[in-house]
Amino acid sequence: MKGRRTLLALAEVAAWWVPLAALWLVLISTVDALELAVGAGASALTAFVARGARRAVSGR
């Protein structure tokens, strides 16, 4: 059961990360390795925060 919850949590974070990373790529002017790394990190951090906020609101 714990493995399933972990998988669902990772899927939720990935569901947040993909559109956030895509938005980052749309908004930057030049795409280089550093911009990709910063965008991936910022999107991951924001995805975890969004998941935490959703859990805080829903109580799950």
Secondary structure as GFF3:
##gff-version 3
##sequence-region A 1 60
A	DSSP	alpha_helix	2	27	.	.	.	ID=ss1
A	DSSP	alpha_helix	33	58	.	.	.	ID=ss2
###
